[in-house]
Amino acid sequence: MASIRLDGVTRAFGSKIAVNDINLHVDDGEFLVLLGPSGCGKSTLLRMLAGLETLSSGQIHLDDARVDELPPSARDMAFVFQSYALYPHMSVRRNITFPLIMRQHRWWFHVPIIGDLAKRRIERSPEVRDLVDRTAQILALTEMMDRLPKTLSGGQRQRVALGRAMVRKPQVFLMDEPLSNLDAKLRTAMRAEIIKLHRQVGGTFVYVTHDQIEAMTMGTRIALMRDGVVQQFGTAREIYTNPLNTYVARFIGTPPMNLIVAEPDGEAALRLGTTSVAAPPRLTSTARAAGPGLLLGVRPSAFTLDAPDAPGTLPGEVMLVEHVGAESLIAVRLVEAKTAHLDEGDVRDEVMVTVAGYSDLQPGQRVGLGVDLAEAVVFRGADGRRVDAA
């Protein structure tokens, strides 16, 4: 297996910069997730790794060897496509075996009859057959080896695509939104299969998705992208608890982090609207360093629901209640305090609150919101950057 290093990788299509000066280091055996919305450049970056897109500038290294000038076939990377890209006329066995056949390809493989015999001989050789059978057993495909792709479900086709990548024993596995065509239940099952595969194979994986749940459950580290630029690179926990800017804060988390306009109120409190809320010294000192117009990042789980006139609570009105099984999601319009969504271009007065179990609250009902600021973070209102503790 191998580590990957990206140095100043950039890709421009005319005047449009799709990937802008990316610098990343992926350790050997790591599972890196490239996360972001459509059009952020994550798939373009993956295709540059594979050699399917050229670089406008920068370098790509696999271990200590530079590979960005090599053709795709010389990079020792396997690509799993979103559309599976299986050969419809080939059986499951032949689809999985095909990379091993092409590794021994000769010009006369194109000659009718002779080429077919040569391919069949490779396919039936003990070492190839043993490798393909072991791969099929890992992916639970043993009973389907003689079937055509059109007779398989989406999840089964995806496992065949994974098997075709595995038999090559590449240094790096590249996956471009491989689960996006599956239904929710199957996506969850396949997510577990890919995690298990990574543990068994021990290879270096680079995985593209727009789904934050996939990113946070699968990746050892995540590179969150926007407009071709990496906004934050770190573990799921680091990105969730310490987002570097308001874009990251609003992208990660379901529901996302609430951004509330605040200002310091003495040494041990912050003022949200007209309500003074107790805050740890770490937070108040950070708030003073942020200057005017600061935004307080508060996760939905940090709120508690209380009576409308409870002291020290933010007065609000319930706007929406969603029951999602183990918890309820509640949208509350704040009566006095304001929220700001810089990256969404507006200022609102709603926050999202999560409570355990089934909530009996109804839209229009008045409540008081208690808020625990122990894990809150502070952002500058001017540019949305997080302010670190003073």
C-alpha positions as CSV (number, residue, x, y, z in Angstrom):
1,M,0.0,0.0,0.0
2,A,1.1,3.6,-0.3
3,S,0.7,7.1,1.0
4,I,-0.5,10.0,-1.2
5,R,0.8,13.6,-1.3
6,L,-0.8,16.4,-3.2
7,D,1.3,19.5,-3.7
8,G,-0.4,22.6,-5.0
9,V,-2.8,20.5,-7.2
10,T,-4.9,22.8,-9.5
11,R,-7.3,22.2,-12.4
12,A,-8.8,24.9,-14.5
13,F,-11.3,24.6,-17.3
14,G,-10.8,27.8,-19.2
15,S,-11.5,30.6,-16.7
16,K,-13.2,28.2,-14.3
17,I,-11.0,26.9,-11.6
18,A,-12.4,23.5,-10.5
19,V,-9.7,22.6,-8.1
20,N,-7.6,25.3,-6.5
21,D,-4.1,24.7,-5.0
22,I,-4.9,21.5,-3.0
23,N,-2.2,20.4,-0.5
24,L,-3.0,17.1,1.3
25,H,-1.1,14.2,2.7
26,V,-2.9,10.8,3.0
27,D,-1.2,8.2,5.1
28,D,-0.6,4.7,4.1
29,G,-3.7,2.6,4.9
30,E,-5.9,5.7,5.5
31,F,-9.5,6.1,4.5
32,L,-9.8,9.7,3.1
33,V,-13.2,11.1,2.3
34,L,-13.5,14.0,-0.1
35,L,-16.8,15.6,1.0
36,G,-18.7,18.5,-0.4
37,P,-21.8,19.6,-2.5
38,S,-22.1,19.1,-6.2
39,G,-19.7,21.2,-8.2
40,C,-17.1,21.6,-5.4
41,G,-14.3,19.8,-7.3
42,K,-14.1,16.6,-5.3
43,S,-14.7,14.2,-8.3
44,T,-12.3,16.3,-10.5
45,L,-9.7,15.8,-7.8
46,L,-10.3,12.1,-7.7
47,R,-10.1,11.8,-11.5
48,M,-6.7,13.7,-11.4
49,L,-5.5,11.1,-8.9
50,A,-6.5,8.4,-11.2
51,G,-5.0,10.1,-14.2
52,L,-8.3,10.6,-16.0
53,E,-7.9,14.4,-15.7
54,T,-4.6,16.3,-16.3
55,L,-3.3,18.8,-13.8
56,S,-3.0,22.5,-14.7
57,S,-0.3,22.8,-12.0
58,G,1.0,20.9,-9.0
59,Q,2.3,17.4,-8.3
60,I,0.9,14.1,-7.1
61,H,3.2,11.6,-5.3
62,L,2.5,8.0,-4.4
63,D,4.9,7.3,-1.6
64,D,8.1,9.0,-2.9
65,A,7.3,8.6,-6.6
66,R,5.8,11.3,-8.7
67,V,2.8,9.9,-10.6
68,D,0.9,12.8,-12.1
69,E,2.8,12.5,-15.4
70,L,2.2,8.7,-15.6
71,P,-0.8,7.2,-17.6
72,P,-3.6,5.7,-15.5
73,S,-2.5,2.1,-16.1
74,A,0.9,2.8,-14.5
75,R,-0.4,4.4,-11.3
76,D,-1.4,1.1,-9.6
77,M,-4.8,2.6,-8.5
78,A,-8.2,1.0,-8.9
79,F,-11.3,3.1,-9.6
80,V,-14.8,2.2,-8.6
81,F,-17.3,4.3,-10.6
82,Q,-20.7,5.7,-9.5
83,S,-22.3,3.8,-12.4
84,Y,-20.6,0.5,-11.6
85,A,-19.2,0.4,-15.2
86,L,-19.6,-3.4,-15.5
87,Y,-19.4,-5.2,-18.9
88,P,-23.0,-6.3,-19.5
89,H,-22.2,-9.2,-21.8
90,M,-19.7,-10.7,-19.3
91,S,-20.6,-13.0,-16.3
92,V,-19.8,-11.8,-12.8
93,R,-16.7,-14.1,-12.8
94,R,-15.4,-12.6,-16.1
95,N,-16.1,-9.0,-14.9
96,I,-14.0,-9.7,-11.7
97,T,-11.3,-11.5,-13.6
98,F,-11.0,-9.0,-16.4
99,P,-8.3,-6.8,-14.8
100,L,-6.1,-9.9,-14.4
101,I,-6.7,-10.9,-18.0
102,M,-5.8,-7.4,-19.2
103,R,-2.6,-7.5,-17.1
104,Q,-1.4,-10.3,-19.4
105,H,-2.9,-8.7,-22.6
106,R,-1.2,-9.4,-25.9
107,W,-2.1,-8.0,-29.3
108,W,-3.4,-11.4,-30.5
109,F,-6.1,-11.4,-27.8
110,H,-8.1,-9.5,-30.4
111,V,-7.9,-12.4,-32.8
112,P,-11.2,-14.4,-32.8
113,I,-11.2,-17.9,-31.3
114,I,-7.4,-17.6,-30.4
115,G,-8.0,-14.6,-28.2
116,D,-11.0,-16.2,-26.5
117,L,-9.0,-19.3,-25.8
118,A,-6.2,-17.3,-24.3
119,K,-8.5,-15.3,-22.1
120,R,-10.3,-18.5,-20.9
121,R,-6.9,-20.1,-20.1
122,I,-6.0,-17.1,-17.9
123,E,-9.4,-17.2,-16.2
124,R,-9.1,-20.9,-15.4
125,S,-5.5,-20.8,-14.2
126,P,-5.3,-22.0,-10.6
127,E,-3.8,-18.8,-9.2
128,V,-6.4,-16.5,-10.9
129,R,-9.3,-18.7,-10.1
130,D,-8.3,-19.0,-6.4
131,L,-7.9,-15.2,-6.1
132,V,-11.3,-14.5,-7.8
133,D,-13.0,-17.2,-5.7
134,R,-11.6,-15.8,-2.4
135,T,-12.6,-12.3,-3.4
136,A,-16.1,-13.5,-4.3
137,Q,-16.4,-15.2,-0.9
138,I,-15.4,-12.0,0.9
139,L,-18.1,-10.1,-1.0
140,A,-20.8,-12.8,-0.8
141,L,-20.9,-13.3,-4.6
142,T,-20.0,-17.0,-4.7
143,E,-23.6,-18.0,-5.8
144,M,-23.7,-15.4,-8.5
145,M,-20.5,-16.0,-10.5
146,D,-22.2,-17.3,-13.6
147,R,-24.9,-14.6,-13.8
148,L,-24.9,-11.5,-15.9
149,P,-25.0,-8.0,-14.4
150,K,-28.5,-7.3,-15.6
151,T,-29.8,-10.0,-13.3
152,L,-28.3,-8.5,-10.2
153,S,-29.6,-5.9,-7.8
154,G,-27.8,-2.5,-7.3
155,G,-26.0,-3.7,-4.2
156,Q,-24.8,-6.9,-5.9
157,R,-23.5,-4.9,-8.9
158,Q,-21.7,-2.6,-6.6
159,R,-20.0,-5.6,-4.9
160,V,-19.0,-6.9,-8.3
161,A,-17.4,-3.5,-9.0
162,L,-15.6,-3.7,-5.7
163,G,-14.4,-7.2,-6.5
164,R,-13.0,-6.1,-9.8
165,A,-11.0,-3.5,-8.0
166,M,-9.8,-5.8,-5.2
167,V,-8.3,-8.6,-7.4
168,R,-5.9,-6.1,-8.8
169,K,-4.4,-5.6,-5.3
170,P,-3.8,-1.9,-6.1
171,Q,-1.9,0.4,-3.8
172,V,-4.9,2.8,-3.7
173,F,-8.6,2.4,-4.1
174,L,-10.5,5.4,-5.6
175,M,-14.3,5.5,-5.2
176,D,-16.5,8.1,-6.8
177,E,-19.9,8.2,-5.0
178,P,-20.3,4.4,-5.3
179,L,-23.5,4.3,-3.1
180,S,-25.4,7.2,-4.6
181,N,-27.6,5.0,-6.8
182,L,-28.8,2.8,-4.0
183,D,-31.8,3.1,-1.7
184,A,-31.3,4.2,1.9
185,K,-31.4,0.8,3.5
186,L,-29.0,-0.7,1.0
187,R,-26.7,2.3,1.3
188,T,-26.4,1.6,5.0
189,A,-25.6,-2.1,4.4
190,M,-23.0,-1.3,1.7
191,R,-21.4,1.4,3.8
192,A,-20.7,-1.3,6.4
193,E,-19.4,-3.6,3.7
194,I,-16.9,-1.0,2.5
195,I,-15.7,-0.3,6.0
196,K,-15.2,-4.0,6.5
197,L,-13.4,-4.3,3.2
198,H,-11.0,-1.5,4.2
199,R,-10.2,-3.3,7.4
200,Q,-9.6,-6.6,5.6
201,V,-7.6,-5.3,2.7
202,G,-5.7,-2.6,4.7
203,G,-5.3,-0.4,1.6
204,T,-5.4,3.3,1.1
205,F,-8.9,4.5,0.2
206,V,-10.0,7.8,-1.3
207,Y,-13.7,8.1,-1.3
208,V,-15.9,10.9,-2.8
209,T,-19.4,11.7,-1.5
210,H,-21.8,14.5,-0.8
211,D,-23.3,12.6,2.1
212,Q,-22.0,13.8,5.4
213,I,-23.2,10.6,7.2
214,E,-21.1,8.5,4.8
215,A,-18.1,10.7,5.4
216,M,-18.4,10.8,9.2
217,T,-18.9,7.0,9.6
218,M,-16.4,5.8,7.0
219,G,-13.5,8.2,6.9
220,T,-10.4,8.2,9.1
221,R,-10.1,11.8,7.9
222,I,-12.3,14.1,5.9
223,A,-11.4,16.9,3.4
224,L,-14.5,19.2,3.2
225,M,-14.4,21.1,-0.1
226,R,-16.1,24.2,-1.4
227,D,-15.5,25.9,-4.8
228,G,-12.4,23.8,-5.4
229,V,-10.8,24.7,-2.0
230,V,-10.4,22.5,1.0
231,Q,-12.2,24.2,3.9
232,Q,-11.1,21.9,6.6
233,F,-9.1,18.6,6.8
234,G,-9.3,16.4,9.8
235,T,-11.1,13.6,11.6
236,A,-14.9,13.6,11.8
237,R,-14.7,14.6,15.4
238,E,-12.4,17.5,14.8
239,I,-14.6,18.9,12.0
240,Y,-17.8,18.4,14.0
241,T,-16.6,19.9,17.3
242,N,-14.2,22.6,16.0
243,P,-15.3,23.8,12.6
244,L,-12.9,26.3,11.1
245,N,-15.6,28.5,9.6
246,T,-19.4,29.0,9.4
247,Y,-19.5,27.0,6.1
248,V,-18.1,23.9,7.8
249,A,-20.3,24.5,10.8
250,R,-23.5,24.6,8.7
251,F,-22.4,21.7,6.4
252,I,-21.6,19.2,9.1
253,G,-24.3,18.0,11.5
254,T,-28.0,17.0,11.1
255,P,-29.5,19.4,11.8
256,P,-26.5,21.8,11.3
257,M,-25.0,24.1,13.9
258,N,-27.0,27.2,14.8
259,L,-25.3,30.6,14.4
260,I,-26.7,33.1,16.9
261,V,-25.7,36.8,17.0
262,A,-24.1,37.5,20.4
263,E,-22.0,39.9,22.3
264,P,-19.9,39.7,25.5
265,D,-21.8,40.5,28.7
266,G,-19.2,40.8,31.5
267,E,-16.7,38.2,32.5
268,A,-19.0,35.2,32.7
269,A,-21.9,35.6,30.3
270,L,-22.9,36.4,26.7
271,R,-25.9,38.4,25.6
272,L,-28.2,36.8,23.0
273,G,-30.8,39.4,22.1
274,T,-31.9,40.8,25.5
275,T,-31.1,37.5,27.4
276,S,-27.8,37.1,29.4
277,V,-26.6,33.5,29.2
278,A,-23.9,32.1,31.5
279,A,-20.8,31.1,29.6
280,P,-17.4,29.6,30.6
281,P,-14.5,32.0,30.8
282,R,-12.9,30.4,27.8
283,L,-15.8,31.4,25.7
284,T,-16.2,35.0,27.0
285,S,-12.5,35.8,26.4
286,T,-12.8,34.4,22.9
287,A,-15.9,36.5,22.3
288,R,-14.1,39.6,23.3
289,A,-11.2,38.7,20.9
290,A,-13.7,38.3,18.0
291,G,-14.7,42.0,18.0
292,P,-18.1,43.3,17.0
293,G,-20.7,41.2,15.2
294,L,-19.6,37.9,16.5
295,L,-21.6,34.7,15.8
296,L,-22.0,32.0,18.4
297,G,-22.1,28.4,17.1
298,V,-24.4,26.2,19.1
299,R,-25.3,22.6,18.2
300,P,-29.1,21.7,18.4
301,S,-28.4,19.2,21.2
302,A,-27.2,22.0,23.5
303,F,-30.7,23.5,23.9
304,T,-33.3,22.5,26.4
305,L,-37.0,23.3,26.4
306,D,-38.5,25.2,29.3
307,A,-41.5,27.3,30.2
308,P,-41.8,30.5,28.2
309,D,-41.0,32.8,31.1
310,A,-38.3,30.7,32.7
311,P,-35.4,33.0,33.8
312,G,-32.2,32.9,31.7
313,T,-34.0,31.3,28.7
314,L,-34.4,32.6,25.2
315,P,-38.1,33.2,24.4
316,G,-39.4,31.5,21.3
317,E,-42.3,30.0,19.3
318,V,-42.4,26.5,18.0
319,M,-42.6,26.6,14.2
320,L,-42.2,22.9,13.2
321,V,-41.9,19.5,14.9
322,E,-40.4,16.5,13.1
323,H,-40.4,13.1,14.8
324,V,-37.5,10.9,13.6
325,G,-37.8,7.9,15.9
326,A,-35.2,8.2,18.7
327,E,-35.5,12.0,18.8
328,S,-37.6,15.0,17.7
329,L,-36.3,17.9,15.6
330,I,-37.9,21.2,16.6
331,A,-37.7,24.5,14.7
332,V,-38.1,27.4,17.1
333,R,-38.4,31.1,16.1
334,L,-36.6,33.3,18.5
335,V,-38.6,36.3,19.7
336,E,-35.6,38.5,20.4
337,A,-32.3,36.9,19.5
338,K,-31.2,36.7,15.8
339,T,-29.4,34.0,13.9
340,A,-27.2,34.5,10.8
341,H,-26.4,32.1,8.0
342,L,-23.6,33.9,6.2
343,D,-23.0,31.2,3.7
344,E,-26.7,31.0,2.8
345,G,-27.0,34.7,2.3
346,D,-29.6,35.6,4.9
347,V,-30.4,36.5,8.5
348,R,-33.1,34.5,10.3
349,D,-34.6,34.1,13.7
350,E,-35.0,30.3,13.8
351,V,-32.9,27.7,15.6
352,M,-33.1,23.9,15.3
353,V,-33.4,22.0,18.6
354,T,-33.1,18.2,19.1
355,V,-34.7,16.5,22.1
356,A,-34.8,12.8,22.9
357,G,-37.9,10.8,22.3
358,Y,-41.3,11.9,21.0
359,S,-42.1,15.6,21.7
360,D,-45.7,16.7,22.3
361,L,-45.0,20.3,21.4
362,Q,-47.2,21.8,18.7
363,P,-46.5,24.6,16.2
364,G,-47.4,28.0,17.6
365,Q,-46.7,27.0,21.2
366,R,-44.5,29.4,23.2
367,V,-41.3,28.0,24.9
368,G,-38.2,29.1,26.6
369,L,-34.9,27.8,25.4
370,G,-32.1,27.1,27.8
371,V,-28.7,26.8,26.3
372,D,-25.5,25.1,27.4
373,L,-22.5,27.0,26.0
374,A,-19.9,24.6,27.3
375,E,-19.2,23.3,23.8
376,A,-20.1,26.4,21.8
377,V,-17.7,28.0,19.4
378,V,-17.2,31.7,18.2
379,F,-17.0,33.0,14.7
380,R,-16.3,36.4,13.3
381,G,-19.3,37.9,11.8
382,A,-17.2,39.7,9.1
383,D,-15.7,36.7,7.4
384,G,-17.2,33.6,9.2
385,R,-13.8,32.4,10.5
386,R,-13.6,30.7,13.9
387,V,-12.0,32.6,16.7
388,D,-9.7,30.4,18.8
389,A,-9.6,30.7,22.6
390,A,-7.5,33.7,23.8
